[in-house]
Amino acid sequence: MKNIEEIKLMEIEALSDFEDHIGTLLSDMDIFREYLDKKDLKKFNKCYDYLDNLWEKVEDIIAKISDADERNRDK
């Protein structure tokens, strides 16, 4: 059982790092946004929205793994 808990912790850590990288990318994109013309802005916003959705999904996965882990500890 201890190995499974270690794997879950490693998974949460990896997902958290990935979430941090996506957050950094989104922040950098916000800075770059003001230099785009209307044509490029449409493509930019589409990419930004995809990354934002990915960030939210990763956040949800981390929460689900953490909640499941806490419920298993309570048993």
PDB file of N, H, CA, C and O in Angstrom:
ATOM      1  N   MET A   1       0.806  -1.198   0.000  1.00  0.00           N
ATOM      2  CA  MET A   1       0.000   0.000   0.000  1.00  0.00           C
ATOM      3  C   MET A   1       0.847   1.260   0.000  1.00  0.00           C
ATOM      4  O   MET A   1       0.467   2.278  -0.580  1.00  0.00           O
ATOM      5  N   LYS A   2       1.986   1.185   0.648  1.00  0.00           N
ATOM      6  H   LYS A   2       2.295   0.359   1.119  1.00  0.00           H
ATOM      7  CA  LYS A   2       2.843   2.361   0.735  1.00  0.00           C
ATOM      8  C   LYS A   2       3.336   2.783  -0.648  1.00  0.00           C
ATOM      9  O   LYS A   2       3.475   3.975  -0.924  1.00  0.00           O
ATOM     10  N   ASN A   3       3.602   1.801  -1.521  1.00  0.00           N
ATOM     11  H   ASN A   3       3.489   0.832  -1.297  1.00  0.00           H
ATOM     12  CA  ASN A   3       4.051   2.120  -2.876  1.00  0.00           C
ATOM     13  C   ASN A   3       2.976   2.871  -3.654  1.00  0.00           C
ATOM     14  O   ASN A   3       3.282   3.792  -4.412  1.00  0.00           O
ATOM     15  N   ILE A   4       1.723   2.480  -3.467  1.00  0.00           N
ATOM     16  H   ILE A   4       1.474   1.732  -2.851  1.00  0.00           H
ATOM     17  CA  ILE A   4       0.627   3.163  -4.157  1.00  0.00           C
ATOM     18  C   ILE A   4       0.525   4.609  -3.680  1.00  0.00           C
ATOM     19  O   ILE A   4       0.312   5.517  -4.483  1.00  0.00           O
ATOM     20  N   GLU A   5       0.674   4.819  -2.390  1.00  0.00           N
ATOM     21  H   GLU A   5       0.847   4.081  -1.738  1.00  0.00           H
ATOM     22  CA  GLU A   5       0.628   6.182  -1.851  1.00  0.00           C
ATOM     23  C   GLU A   5       1.777   7.025  -2.395  1.00  0.00           C
ATOM     24  O   GLU A   5       1.596   8.202  -2.708  1.00  0.00           O
ATOM     25  N   GLU A   6       2.955   6.421  -2.507  1.00  0.00           N
ATOM     26  H   GLU A   6       3.102   5.465  -2.253  1.00  0.00           H
ATOM     27  CA  GLU A   6       4.107   7.141  -3.062  1.00  0.00           C
ATOM     28  C   GLU A   6       3.873   7.500  -4.521  1.00  0.00           C
ATOM     29  O   GLU A   6       4.223   8.593  -4.965  1.00  0.00           O
ATOM     30  N   ILE A   7       3.280   6.572  -5.262  1.00  0.00           N
ATOM     31  H   ILE A   7       2.996   5.684  -4.901  1.00  0.00           H
ATOM     32  CA  ILE A   7       2.984   6.835  -6.677  1.00  0.00           C
ATOM     33  C   ILE A   7       1.968   7.966  -6.800  1.00  0.00           C
ATOM     34  O   ILE A   7       2.112   8.840  -7.655  1.00  0.00           O
ATOM     35  N   LYS A   8       0.943   7.954  -5.950  1.00  0.00           N
ATOM     36  H   LYS A   8       0.826   7.245  -5.255  1.00  0.00           H
ATOM     37  CA  LYS A   8      -0.053   9.035  -5.977  1.00  0.00           C
ATOM     38  C   LYS A   8       0.590  10.381  -5.669  1.00  0.00           C
ATOM     39  O   LYS A   8       0.286  11.382  -6.316  1.00  0.00           O
ATOM     40  N   LEU A   9       1.473  10.402  -4.684  1.00  0.00           N
ATOM     41  H   LEU A   9       1.720   9.589  -4.157  1.00  0.00           H
ATOM     42  CA  LEU A   9       2.159  11.655  -4.351  1.00  0.00           C
ATOM     43  C   LEU A   9       3.032  12.131  -5.505  1.00  0.00           C
ATOM     44  O   LEU A   9       3.083  13.325  -5.799  1.00  0.00           O
ATOM     45  N   MET A  10       3.718  11.197  -6.157  1.00  0.00           N
ATOM     46  H   MET A  10       3.676  10.227  -5.918  1.00  0.00           H
ATOM     47  CA  MET A  10       4.553  11.566  -7.308  1.00  0.00           C
ATOM     48  C   MET A  10       3.685  12.090  -8.446  1.00  0.00           C
ATOM     49  O   MET A  10       4.061  13.038  -9.136  1.00  0.00           O
ATOM     50  N   GLU A  11       2.515  11.467  -8.640  1.00  0.00           N
ATOM     51  H   GLU A  11       2.209  10.697  -8.080  1.00  0.00           H
ATOM     52  CA  GLU A  11       1.600  11.909  -9.688  1.00  0.00           C
ATOM     53  C   GLU A  11       1.087  13.319  -9.396  1.00  0.00           C
ATOM     54  O   GLU A  11       1.034  14.162 -10.292  1.00  0.00           O
ATOM     55  N   ILE A  12       0.713  13.571  -8.151  1.00  0.00           N
ATOM     56  H   ILE A  12       0.756  12.887  -7.423  1.00  0.00           H
ATOM     57  CA  ILE A  12       0.240  14.903  -7.768  1.00  0.00           C
ATOM     58  C   ILE A  12       1.351  15.930  -7.951  1.00  0.00           C
ATOM     59  O   ILE A  12       1.105  17.035  -8.434  1.00  0.00           O
ATOM     60  N   GLU A  13       2.560  15.569  -7.570  1.00  0.00           N
ATOM     61  H   GLU A  13       2.760  14.671  -7.178  1.00  0.00           H
ATOM     62  CA  GLU A  13       3.692  16.491  -7.722  1.00  0.00           C
ATOM     63  C   GLU A  13       3.953  16.807  -9.193  1.00  0.00           C
ATOM     64  O   GLU A  13       4.183  17.961  -9.553  1.00  0.00           O
ATOM     65  N   ALA A  14       3.916  15.779 -10.041  1.00  0.00           N
ATOM     66  H   ALA A  14       3.729  14.841  -9.748  1.00  0.00           H
ATOM     67  CA  ALA A  14       4.146  15.991 -11.474  1.00  0.00           C
ATOM     68  C   ALA A  14       3.041  16.851 -12.081  1.00  0.00           C
ATOM     69  O   ALA A  14       3.316  17.759 -12.866  1.00  0.00           O
ATOM     70  N   LEU A  15       1.799  16.566 -11.717  1.00  0.00           N
ATOM     71  H   LEU A  15       1.576  15.829 -11.079  1.00  0.00           H
ATOM     72  CA  LEU A  15       0.688  17.362 -12.233  1.00  0.00           C
ATOM     73  C   LEU A  15       0.756  18.800 -11.735  1.00  0.00           C
ATOM     74  O   LEU A  15       0.426  19.730 -12.472  1.00  0.00           O
ATOM     75  N   SER A  16       1.179  18.987 -10.495  1.00  0.00           N
ATOM     76  H   SER A  16       1.447  18.232  -9.896  1.00  0.00           H
ATOM     77  CA  SER A  16       1.325  20.342  -9.954  1.00  0.00           C
ATOM     78  C   SER A  16       2.407  21.117 -10.699  1.00  0.00           C
ATOM     79  O   SER A  16       2.242  22.302 -10.990  1.00  0.00           O
ATOM     80  N   ASP A  17       3.511  20.444 -11.006  1.00  0.00           N
ATOM     81  H   ASP A  17       3.645  19.481 -10.770  1.00  0.00           H
ATOM     82  CA  ASP A  17       4.569  21.089 -11.791  1.00  0.00           C
ATOM     83  C   ASP A  17       4.054  21.465 -13.178  1.00  0.00           C
ATOM     84  O   ASP A  17       4.327  22.558 -13.674  1.00  0.00           O
ATOM     85  N   PHE A  18       3.306  20.551 -13.801  1.00  0.00           N
ATOM     86  H   PHE A  18       3.084  19.663 -13.399  1.00  0.00           H
ATOM     87  CA  PHE A  18       2.733  20.805 -15.118  1.00  0.00           C
ATOM     88  C   PHE A  18       1.771  21.988 -15.048  1.00  0.00           C
ATOM     89  O   PHE A  18       1.767  22.847 -15.931  1.00  0.00           O
ATOM     90  N   GLU A  19       0.962  22.027 -13.999  1.00  0.00           N
ATOM     91  H   GLU A  19       0.965  21.330 -13.282  1.00  0.00           H
ATOM     92  CA  GLU A  19       0.023  23.130 -13.803  1.00  0.00           C
ATOM     93  C   GLU A  19       0.770  24.458 -13.650  1.00  0.00           C
ATOM     94  O   GLU A  19       0.342  25.479 -14.189  1.00  0.00           O
ATOM     95  N   ASP A  20       1.874  24.440 -12.923  1.00  0.00           N
ATOM     96  H   ASP A  20       2.221  23.611 -12.486  1.00  0.00           H
ATOM     97  CA  ASP A  20       2.692  25.651 -12.758  1.00  0.00           C
ATOM     98  C   ASP A  20       3.249  26.131 -14.093  1.00  0.00           C
ATOM     99  O   ASP A  20       3.268  27.331 -14.369  1.00  0.00           O
ATOM    100  N   HIS A  21       3.702  25.190 -14.921  1.00  0.00           N
ATOM    101  H   HIS A  21       3.687  24.215 -14.697  1.00  0.00           H
ATOM    102  CA  HIS A  21       4.248  25.558 -16.233  1.00  0.00           C
ATOM    103  C   HIS A  21       3.166  26.169 -17.124  1.00  0.00           C
ATOM    104  O   HIS A  21       3.408  27.154 -17.822  1.00  0.00           O
ATOM    105  N   ILE A  22       1.979  25.578 -17.092  1.00  0.00           N
ATOM    106  H   ILE A  22       1.783  24.778 -16.525  1.00  0.00           H
ATOM    107  CA  ILE A  22       0.878  26.131 -17.884  1.00  0.00           C
ATOM    108  C   ILE A  22       0.530  27.528 -17.379  1.00  0.00           C
ATOM    109  O   ILE A  22       0.292  28.434 -18.178  1.00  0.00           O
ATOM    110  N   GLY A  23       0.498  27.708 -16.070  1.00  0.00           N
ATOM    111  H   GLY A  23       0.691  26.973 -15.420  1.00  0.00           H
ATOM    112  CA  GLY A  23       0.214  29.024 -15.494  1.00  0.00           C
ATOM    113  C   GLY A  23       1.237  30.065 -15.907  1.00  0.00           C
ATOM    114  O   GLY A  23       0.886  31.205 -16.214  1.00  0.00           O
ATOM    115  N   THR A  24       2.508  29.670 -15.916  1.00  0.00           N
ATOM    116  H   THR A  24       2.793  28.744 -15.667  1.00  0.00           H
ATOM    117  CA  THR A  24       3.572  30.582 -16.351  1.00  0.00           C
ATOM    118  C   THR A  24       3.391  30.950 -17.820  1.00  0.00           C
ATOM    119  O   THR A  24       3.537  32.111 -18.202  1.00  0.00           O
ATOM    120  N   LEU A  25       3.072  29.952 -18.636  1.00  0.00           N
ATOM    121  H   LEU A  25       2.954  29.008 -18.326  1.00  0.00           H
ATOM    122  CA  LEU A  25       2.853  30.192 -20.058  1.00  0.00           C
ATOM    123  C   LEU A  25       1.681  31.143 -20.271  1.00  0.00           C
ATOM    124  O   LEU A  25       1.763  32.058 -21.091  1.00  0.00           O
ATOM    125  N   LEU A  26       0.593  30.931 -19.538  1.00  0.00           N
ATOM    126  H   LEU A  26       0.527  30.188 -18.872  1.00  0.00           H
ATOM    127  CA  LEU A  26      -0.565  31.817 -19.674  1.00  0.00           C
ATOM    128  C   LEU A  26      -0.226  33.248 -19.253  1.00  0.00           C
ATOM    129  O   LEU A  26      -0.678  34.205 -19.882  1.00  0.00           O
ATOM    130  N   SER A  27       0.555  33.391 -18.212  1.00  0.00           N
ATOM    131  H   SER A  27       0.923  32.613 -17.701  1.00  0.00           H
ATOM    132  CA  SER A  27       0.977  34.729 -17.770  1.00  0.00           C
ATOM    133  C   SER A  27       1.828  35.417 -18.831  1.00  0.00           C
ATOM    134  O   SER A  27       1.648  36.601 -19.115  1.00  0.00           O
ATOM    135  N   ASP A  28       2.754  34.662 -19.410  1.00  0.00           N
ATOM    136  H   ASP A  28       2.900  33.700 -19.179  1.00  0.00           H
ATOM    137  CA  ASP A  28       3.597  35.222 -20.467  1.00  0.00           C
ATOM    138  C   ASP A  28       2.769  35.581 -21.694  1.00  0.00           C
ATOM    139  O   ASP A  28       3.030  36.585 -22.357  1.00  0.00           O
ATOM    140  N   MET A  29       1.772  34.757 -21.992  1.00  0.00           N
ATOM    141  H   MET A  29       1.560  33.942 -21.453  1.00  0.00           H
ATOM    142  CA  MET A  29       0.912  35.044 -23.136  1.00  0.00           C
ATOM    143  C   MET A  29       0.111  36.321 -22.906  1.00  0.00           C
ATOM    144  O   MET A  29      -0.122  37.083 -23.844  1.00  0.00           O
ATOM    145  N   ASP A  30      -0.311  36.562 -21.670  1.00  0.00           N
ATOM    146  H   ASP A  30      -0.122  35.943 -20.907  1.00  0.00           H
ATOM    147  CA  ASP A  30      -1.042  37.796 -21.356  1.00  0.00           C
ATOM    148  C   ASP A  30      -0.206  39.029 -21.677  1.00  0.00           C
ATOM    149  O   ASP A  30      -0.726  40.030 -22.170  1.00  0.00           O
ATOM    150  N   ILE A  31       1.077  38.952 -21.397  1.00  0.00           N
ATOM    151  H   ILE A  31       1.499  38.139 -20.996  1.00  0.00           H
ATOM    152  CA  ILE A  31       1.981  40.068 -21.685  1.00  0.00           C
ATOM    153  C   ILE A  31       2.119  40.268 -23.194  1.00  0.00           C
ATOM    154  O   ILE A  31       2.134  41.401 -23.675  1.00  0.00           O
ATOM    155  N   PHE A  32       2.218  39.173 -23.935  1.00  0.00           N
ATOM    156  H   PHE A  32       2.206  38.252 -23.545  1.00  0.00           H
ATOM    157  CA  PHE A  32       2.430  39.221 -25.379  1.00  0.00           C
ATOM    158  C   PHE A  32       1.173  39.659 -26.134  1.00  0.00           C
ATOM    159  O   PHE A  32       1.269  40.188 -27.241  1.00  0.00           O
ATOM    160  N   ARG A  33       0.012  39.444 -25.548  1.00  0.00           N
ATOM    161  H   ARG A  33      -0.066  39.015 -24.648  1.00  0.00           H
ATOM    162  CA  ARG A  33      -1.276  39.688 -26.212  1.00  0.00           C
ATOM    163  C   ARG A  33      -1.397  41.101 -26.784  1.00  0.00           C
ATOM    164  O   ARG A  33      -1.954  41.278 -27.867  1.00  0.00           O
ATOM    165  N   GLU A  34      -0.896  42.084 -26.091  1.00  0.00           N
ATOM    166  H   GLU A  34      -0.443  41.941 -25.211  1.00  0.00           H
ATOM    167  CA  GLU A  34      -1.084  43.481 -26.509  1.00  0.00           C
ATOM    168  C   GLU A  34      -0.357  43.830 -27.810  1.00  0.00           C
ATOM    169  O   GLU A  34      -0.645  44.862 -28.417  1.00  0.00           O
ATOM    170  N   TYR A  35       0.574  42.988 -28.241  1.00  0.00           N
ATOM    171  H   TYR A  35       0.807  42.150 -27.748  1.00  0.00           H
ATOM    172  CA  TYR A  35       1.340  43.269 -29.452  1.00  0.00           C
ATOM    173  C   TYR A  35       0.743  42.634 -30.703  1.00  0.00           C
ATOM    174  O   TYR A  35       1.312  42.769 -31.786  1.00  0.00           O
ATOM    175  N   LEU A  36      -0.373  41.954 -30.581  1.00  0.00           N
ATOM    176  H   LEU A  36      -0.835  41.844 -29.701  1.00  0.00           H
ATOM    177  CA  LEU A  36      -0.958  41.238 -31.710  1.00  0.00           C
ATOM    178  C   LEU A  36      -1.984  42.084 -32.444  1.00  0.00           C
ATOM    179  O   LEU A  36      -2.663  42.925 -31.854  1.00  0.00           O
ATOM    180  N   ASP A  37      -2.081  41.840 -33.754  1.00  0.00           N
ATOM    181  H   ASP A  37      -1.529  41.157 -34.233  1.00  0.00           H
ATOM    182  CA  ASP A  37      -3.146  42.484 -34.510  1.00  0.00           C
ATOM    183  C   ASP A  37      -4.409  41.616 -34.406  1.00  0.00           C
ATOM    184  O   ASP A  37      -4.370  40.531 -33.827  1.00  0.00           O
ATOM    185  N   LYS A  38      -5.515  42.089 -34.960  1.00  0.00           N
ATOM    186  H   LYS A  38      -5.547  42.971 -35.431  1.00  0.00           H
ATOM    187  CA  LYS A  38      -6.795  41.399 -34.797  1.00  0.00           C
ATOM    188  C   LYS A  38      -6.786  39.994 -35.387  1.00  0.00           C
ATOM    189  O   LYS A  38      -7.382  39.078 -34.820  1.00  0.00           O
ATOM    190  N   LYS A  39      -6.116  39.820 -36.516  1.00  0.00           N
ATOM    191  H   LYS A  39      -5.632  40.564 -36.977  1.00  0.00           H
ATOM    192  CA  LYS A  39      -6.076  38.509 -37.168  1.00  0.00           C
ATOM    193  C   LYS A  39      -5.351  37.491 -36.287  1.00  0.00           C
ATOM    194  O   LYS A  39      -5.838  36.380 -36.077  1.00  0.00           O
ATOM    195  N   ASP A  40      -4.203  37.874 -35.785  1.00  0.00           N
ATOM    196  H   ASP A  40      -3.807  38.776 -35.955  1.00  0.00           H
ATOM    197  CA  ASP A  40      -3.433  36.968 -34.938  1.00  0.00           C
ATOM    198  C   ASP A  40      -4.066  36.803 -33.559  1.00  0.00           C
ATOM    199  O   ASP A  40      -3.897  35.768 -32.914  1.00  0.00           O
ATOM    200  N   LEU A  41      -4.786  37.811 -33.112  1.00  0.00           N
ATOM    201  H   LEU A  41      -4.924  38.652 -33.636  1.00  0.00           H
ATOM    202  CA  LEU A  41      -5.409  37.757 -31.795  1.00  0.00           C
ATOM    203  C   LEU A  41      -6.470  36.656 -31.723  1.00  0.00           C
ATOM    204  O   LEU A  41      -6.631  36.016 -30.683  1.00  0.00           O
ATOM    205  N   LYS A  42      -7.186  36.438 -32.817  1.00  0.00           N
ATOM    206  H   LYS A  42      -7.055  36.958 -33.661  1.00  0.00           H
ATOM    207  CA  LYS A  42      -8.204  35.385 -32.843  1.00  0.00           C
ATOM    208  C   LYS A  42      -7.548  34.015 -32.645  1.00  0.00           C
ATOM    209  O   LYS A  42      -8.030  33.209 -31.848  1.00  0.00           O
ATOM    210  N   LYS A  43      -6.475  33.751 -33.351  1.00  0.00           N
ATOM    211  H   LYS A  43      -6.084  34.406 -33.998  1.00  0.00           H
ATOM    212  CA  LYS A  43      -5.746  32.484 -33.199  1.00  0.00           C
ATOM    213  C   LYS A  43      -5.140  32.383 -31.800  1.00  0.00           C
ATOM    214  O   LYS A  43      -5.157  31.324 -31.172  1.00  0.00           O
ATOM    215  N   PHE A  44      -4.620  33.480 -31.340  1.00  0.00           N
ATOM    216  H   PHE A  44      -4.607  34.340 -31.850  1.00  0.00           H
ATOM    217  CA  PHE A  44      -4.009  33.536 -30.017  1.00  0.00           C
ATOM    218  C   PHE A  44      -5.030  33.190 -28.937  1.00  0.00           C
ATOM    219  O   PHE A  44      -4.753  32.393 -28.041  1.00  0.00           O
ATOM    220  N   ASN A  45      -6.214  33.798 -29.032  1.00  0.00           N
ATOM    221  H   ASN A  45      -6.439  34.445 -29.760  1.00  0.00           H
ATOM    222  CA  ASN A  45      -7.253  33.554 -28.031  1.00  0.00           C
ATOM    223  C   ASN A  45      -7.712  32.099 -28.031  1.00  0.00           C
ATOM    224  O   ASN A  45      -8.019  31.540 -26.979  1.00  0.00           O
ATOM    225  N   LYS A  46      -7.757  31.495 -29.203  1.00  0.00           N
ATOM    226  H   LYS A  46      -7.508  31.949 -30.058  1.00  0.00           H
ATOM    227  CA  LYS A  46      -8.139  30.084 -29.296  1.00  0.00           C
ATOM    228  C   LYS A  46      -7.114  29.212 -28.569  1.00  0.00           C
ATOM    229  O   LYS A  46      -7.489  28.324 -27.803  1.00  0.00           O
ATOM    230  N   CYS A  47      -5.859  29.453 -28.800  1.00  0.00           N
ATOM    231  H   CYS A  47      -5.555  30.174 -29.422  1.00  0.00           H
ATOM    232  CA  CYS A  47      -4.786  28.719 -28.132  1.00  0.00           C
ATOM    233  C   CYS A  47      -4.826  28.971 -26.631  1.00  0.00           C
ATOM    234  O   CYS A  47      -4.676  28.045 -25.835  1.00  0.00           O
ATOM    235  N   TYR A  48      -5.028  30.213 -26.254  1.00  0.00           N
ATOM    236  H   TYR A  48      -5.150  30.966 -26.902  1.00  0.00           H
ATOM    237  CA  TYR A  48      -5.085  30.588 -24.838  1.00  0.00           C
ATOM    238  C   TYR A  48      -6.228  29.858 -24.137  1.00  0.00           C
ATOM    239  O   TYR A  48      -6.068  29.364 -23.021  1.00  0.00           O
ATOM    240  N   ASP A  49      -7.383  29.795 -24.801  1.00  0.00           N
ATOM    241  H   ASP A  49      -7.513  30.197 -25.708  1.00  0.00           H
ATOM    242  CA  ASP A  49      -8.539  29.108 -24.219  1.00  0.00           C
ATOM    243  C   ASP A  49      -8.273  27.618 -24.037  1.00  0.00           C
ATOM    244  O   ASP A  49      -8.648  27.037 -23.019  1.00  0.00           O
ATOM    245  N   TYR A  50      -7.620  26.993 -25.032  1.00  0.00           N
ATOM    246  H   TYR A  50      -7.315  27.464 -25.859  1.00  0.00           H
ATOM    247  CA  TYR A  50      -7.272  25.571 -24.904  1.00  0.00           C
ATOM    248  C   TYR A  50      -6.347  25.343 -23.712  1.00  0.00           C
ATOM    249  O   TYR A  50      -6.548  24.408 -22.937  1.00  0.00           O
ATOM    250  N   LEU A  51      -5.347  26.184 -23.569  1.00  0.00           N
ATOM    251  H   LEU A  51      -5.183  26.943 -24.199  1.00  0.00           H
ATOM    252  CA  LEU A  51      -4.415  26.044 -22.443  1.00  0.00           C
ATOM    253  C   LEU A  51      -5.109  26.290 -21.109  1.00  0.00           C
ATOM    254  O   LEU A  51      -4.824  25.613 -20.121  1.00  0.00           O
ATOM    255  N   ASP A  52      -6.010  27.250 -21.084  1.00  0.00           N
ATOM    256  H   ASP A  52      -6.242  27.800 -21.886  1.00  0.00           H
ATOM    257  CA  ASP A  52      -6.755  27.538 -19.858  1.00  0.00           C
ATOM    258  C   ASP A  52      -7.635  26.348 -19.471  1.00  0.00           C
ATOM    259  O   ASP A  52      -7.728  25.997 -18.295  1.00  0.00           O
ATOM    260  N   ASN A  53      -8.278  25.730 -20.461  1.00  0.00           N
ATOM    261  H   ASN A  53      -8.203  26.015 -21.417  1.00  0.00           H
ATOM    262  CA  ASN A  53      -9.088  24.538 -20.194  1.00  0.00           C
ATOM    263  C   ASN A  53      -8.220  23.388 -19.702  1.00  0.00           C
ATOM    264  O   ASN A  53      -8.608  22.665 -18.784  1.00  0.00           O
ATOM    265  N   LEU A  54      -7.058  23.215 -20.299  1.00  0.00           N
ATOM    266  H   LEU A  54      -6.742  23.802 -21.045  1.00  0.00           H
ATOM    267  CA  LEU A  54      -6.132  22.177 -19.858  1.00  0.00           C
ATOM    268  C   LEU A  54      -5.709  22.424 -18.418  1.00  0.00           C
ATOM    269  O   LEU A  54      -5.651  21.494 -17.614  1.00  0.00           O
ATOM    270  N   TRP A  55      -5.415  23.672 -18.095  1.00  0.00           N
ATOM    271  H   TRP A  55      -5.462  24.428 -18.748  1.00  0.00           H
ATOM    272  CA  TRP A  55      -5.019  24.038 -16.736  1.00  0.00           C
ATOM    273  C   TRP A  55      -6.119  23.673 -15.739  1.00  0.00           C
ATOM    274  O   TRP A  55      -5.836  23.143 -14.664  1.00  0.00           O
ATOM    275  N   GLU A  56      -7.376  23.958 -16.097  1.00  0.00           N
ATOM    276  H   GLU A  56      -7.606  24.389 -16.970  1.00  0.00           H
ATOM    277  CA  GLU A  56      -8.503  23.635 -15.221  1.00  0.00           C
ATOM    278  C   GLU A  56      -8.673  22.128 -15.066  1.00  0.00           C
ATOM    279  O   GLU A  56      -8.978  21.651 -13.973  1.00  0.00           O
ATOM    280  N   LYS A  57      -8.479  21.371 -16.148  1.00  0.00           N
ATOM    281  H   LYS A  57      -8.232  21.758 -17.036  1.00  0.00           H
ATOM    282  CA  LYS A  57      -8.601  19.912 -16.070  1.00  0.00           C
ATOM    283  C   LYS A  57      -7.519  19.318 -15.180  1.00  0.00           C
ATOM    284  O   LYS A  57      -7.791  18.415 -14.389  1.00  0.00           O
ATOM    285  N   VAL A  58      -6.307  19.814 -15.304  1.00  0.00           N
ATOM    286  H   VAL A  58      -6.086  20.548 -15.946  1.00  0.00           H
ATOM    287  CA  VAL A  58      -5.216  19.336 -14.450  1.00  0.00           C
ATOM    288  C   VAL A  58      -5.530  19.654 -12.992  1.00  0.00           C
ATOM    289  O   VAL A  58      -5.297  18.830 -12.108  1.00  0.00           O
ATOM    290  N   GLU A  59      -6.052  20.832 -12.748  1.00  0.00           N
ATOM    291  H   GLU A  59      -6.241  21.501 -13.466  1.00  0.00           H
ATOM    292  CA  GLU A  59      -6.438  21.235 -11.394  1.00  0.00           C
ATOM    293  C   GLU A  59      -7.509  20.295 -10.837  1.00  0.00           C
ATOM    294  O   GLU A  59      -7.448  19.907  -9.670  1.00  0.00           O
ATOM    295  N   ASP A  60      -8.492  19.927 -11.669  1.00  0.00           N
ATOM    296  H   ASP A  60      -8.542  20.243 -12.617  1.00  0.00           H
ATOM    297  CA  ASP A  60      -9.548  19.007 -11.244  1.00  0.00           C
ATOM    298  C   ASP A  60      -8.992  17.615 -10.947  1.00  0.00           C
ATOM    299  O   ASP A  60      -9.398  16.978  -9.975  1.00  0.00           O
ATOM    300  N   ILE A  61      -8.074  17.148 -11.774  1.00  0.00           N
ATOM    301  H   ILE A  61      -7.745  17.666 -12.564  1.00  0.00           H
ATOM    302  CA  ILE A  61      -7.469  15.830 -11.562  1.00  0.00           C
ATOM    303  C   ILE A  61      -6.709  15.801 -10.245  1.00  0.00           C
ATOM    304  O   ILE A  61      -6.805  14.834  -9.490  1.00  0.00           O
ATOM    305  N   ILE A  62      -5.957  16.852  -9.971  1.00  0.00           N
ATOM    306  H   ILE A  62      -5.879  17.637 -10.585  1.00  0.00           H
ATOM    307  CA  ILE A  62      -5.216  16.930  -8.700  1.00  0.00           C
ATOM    308  C   ILE A  62      -6.193  16.872  -7.529  1.00  0.00           C
ATOM    309  O   ILE A  62      -5.946  16.171  -6.548  1.00  0.00           O
ATOM    310  N   ALA A  63      -7.294  17.602  -7.627  1.00  0.00           N
ATOM    311  H   ALA A  63      -7.494  18.172  -8.424  1.00  0.00           H
ATOM    312  CA  ALA A  63      -8.289  17.610  -6.548  1.00  0.00           C
ATOM    313  C   ALA A  63      -8.905  16.226  -6.364  1.00  0.00           C
ATOM    314  O   ALA A  63      -9.092  15.780  -5.232  1.00  0.00           O
ATOM    315  N   LYS A  64      -9.224  15.542  -7.464  1.00  0.00           N
ATOM    316  H   LYS A  64      -9.073  15.904  -8.384  1.00  0.00           H
ATOM    317  CA  LYS A  64      -9.816  14.205  -7.370  1.00  0.00           C
ATOM    318  C   LYS A  64      -8.851  13.210  -6.744  1.00  0.00           C
ATOM    319  O   LYS A  64      -9.246  12.410  -5.896  1.00  0.00           O
ATOM    320  N   ILE A  65      -7.604  13.255  -7.150  1.00  0.00           N
ATOM    321  H   ILE A  65      -7.283  13.905  -7.838  1.00  0.00           H
ATOM    322  CA  ILE A  65      -6.608  12.342  -6.585  1.00  0.00           C
ATOM    323  C   ILE A  65      -6.425  12.624  -5.101  1.00  0.00           C
ATOM    324  O   ILE A  65      -6.351  11.699  -4.292  1.00  0.00           O
ATOM    325  N   SER A  66      -6.354  13.885  -4.747  1.00  0.00           N
ATOM    326  H   SER A  66      -6.415  14.637  -5.404  1.00  0.00           H
ATOM    327  CA  SER A  66      -6.177  14.263  -3.338  1.00  0.00           C
ATOM    328  C   SER A  66      -7.381  13.845  -2.500  1.00  0.00           C
ATOM    329  O   SER A  66      -7.221  13.326  -1.394  1.00  0.00           O
ATOM    330  N   ASP A  67      -8.591  14.070  -3.028  1.00  0.00           N
ATOM    331  H   ASP A  67      -8.721  14.491  -3.926  1.00  0.00           H
ATOM    332  CA  ASP A  67      -9.803  13.685  -2.298  1.00  0.00           C
ATOM    333  C   ASP A  67      -9.883  12.177  -2.111  1.00  0.00           C
ATOM    334  O   ASP A  67     -10.219  11.701  -1.027  1.00  0.00           O
ATOM    335  N   ALA A  68      -9.576  11.423  -3.163  1.00  0.00           N
ATOM    336  H   ALA A  68      -9.303  11.810  -4.044  1.00  0.00           H
ATOM    337  CA  ALA A  68      -9.604   9.962  -3.070  1.00  0.00           C
ATOM    338  C   ALA A  68      -8.569   9.473  -2.069  1.00  0.00           C
ATOM    339  O   ALA A  68      -8.823   8.537  -1.311  1.00  0.00           O
ATOM    340  N   ASP A  69      -7.416  10.102  -2.068  1.00  0.00           N
ATOM    341  H   ASP A  69      -7.210  10.862  -2.684  1.00  0.00           H
ATOM    342  CA  ASP A  69      -6.356   9.717  -1.136  1.00  0.00           C
ATOM    343  C   ASP A  69      -6.777   9.996   0.303  1.00  0.00           C
ATOM    344  O   ASP A  69      -6.521   9.183   1.191  1.00  0.00           O
ATOM    345  N   GLU A  70      -7.415  11.130   0.540  1.00  0.00           N
ATOM    346  H   GLU A  70      -7.623  11.791  -0.182  1.00  0.00           H
ATOM    347  CA  GLU A  70      -7.871  11.477   1.891  1.00  0.00           C
ATOM    348  C   GLU A  70      -8.973  10.536   2.361  1.00  0.00           C
ATOM    349  O   GLU A  70      -9.001  10.161   3.533  1.00  0.00           O
ATOM    350  N   ARG A  71      -9.883  10.148   1.465  1.00  0.00           N
ATOM    351  H   ARG A  71      -9.860  10.453   0.513  1.00  0.00           H
ATOM    352  CA  ARG A  71     -10.947   9.211   1.846  1.00  0.00           C
ATOM    353  C   ARG A  71     -10.364   7.851   2.205  1.00  0.00           C
ATOM    354  O   ARG A  71     -10.836   7.201   3.137  1.00  0.00           O
ATOM    355  N   ASN A  72      -9.342   7.418   1.474  1.00  0.00           N
ATOM    356  H   ASN A  72      -8.958   7.946   0.717  1.00  0.00           H
ATOM    357  CA  ASN A  72      -8.715   6.130   1.772  1.00  0.00           C
ATOM    358  C   ASN A  72      -7.987   6.167   3.106  1.00  0.00           C
ATOM    359  O   ASN A  72      -7.926   5.150   3.797  1.00  0.00           O
ATOM    360  N   ARG A  73      -7.442   7.296   3.480  1.00  0.00           N
ATOM    361  H   ARG A  73      -7.492   8.123   2.919  1.00  0.00           H
ATOM    362  CA  ARG A  73      -6.746   7.421   4.763  1.00  0.00           C
ATOM    363  C   ARG A  73      -7.727   7.369   5.929  1.00  0.00           C
ATOM    364  O   ARG A  73      -7.394   6.877   7.007  1.00  0.00           O
ATOM    365  N   ASP A  74      -8.940   7.880   5.708  1.00  0.00           N
ATOM    366  H   ASP A  74      -9.210   8.279   4.832  1.00  0.00           H
ATOM    367  CA  ASP A  74      -9.939   7.912   6.776  1.00  0.00           C
ATOM    368  C   ASP A  74     -10.487   6.527   7.104  1.00  0.00           C
ATOM    369  O   ASP A  74     -11.040   6.317   8.184  1.00  0.00           O
ATOM    370  N   LYS A  75     -10.338   5.598   6.194  1.00  0.00           N
ATOM    371  H   LYS A  75      -9.889   5.769   5.317  1.00  0.00           H
ATOM    372  CA  LYS A  75     -10.880   4.241   6.410  1.00  0.00           C
ATOM    373  C   LYS A  75     -10.082   3.481   7.412  1.00  0.00           C
ATOM    374  O   LYS A  75     -10.400   2.330   7.709  1.00  0.00           O
TER     375      LYS A  75
END
